[in-house]
């Protein structure tokens, strides 16, 4: 973890310092590794939060976009269960930055535990993910022009399959570290229909601004924006469902009409035409 309590203050990993875990209050050791970011670790292999993952530079870069007092906040449920949120904003949103693969069961547990949760997922972890995602976009269909929302199939994209059905909004980050300028996030909305999910490009700077200090004062409401986006998709799904129902009714009517015609008594002229086939008079 990034912070430990040293003499009651939140402090980053420091040599010779004696730190304590803000969640379980056990002693932490400052570690400085060549291939890892400097961090605090519990003694031995112990970790008080099973949801915690080893951090990368990508994690730290994202956390650094928010005030230090929002980072690594202990969230406790009414049941007494406690977990350390990557970031918890002053509006009550928990932002979890996910680099490693996450089992669906754990993801659902976090969706349930945090009342207001947003996922930011590292889309560069596997080489295949970006190209598969782009192929899914190319095969998708636009359902709304402004904001641009696409319906896409998940079949050929592992990243979309893994995160489809998530109850919280998911933002995929495909930018390389320190090369984020002009690269949008891609938001996966928590709605799906007939094997399709709904995604849209989302400005990275705007995402950060929505959650930063002062967002309320500027009239920026992340919850309201999500609500509007979900309503657009819900209306689209309702429209398509209504079209399908109408199509079924018309097809059924056409079939019944054809059946009634086939059951009508044969006219004398039809009889003559049928019986004269092949005859010569």
Order of alpha helices (4+ residues) and beta strands (2+ residues): beta-beta-beta-beta-beta-alpha-beta-beta-beta-alpha-beta-alpha-beta-beta-alpha-beta-beta-beta-alpha-alpha-alpha
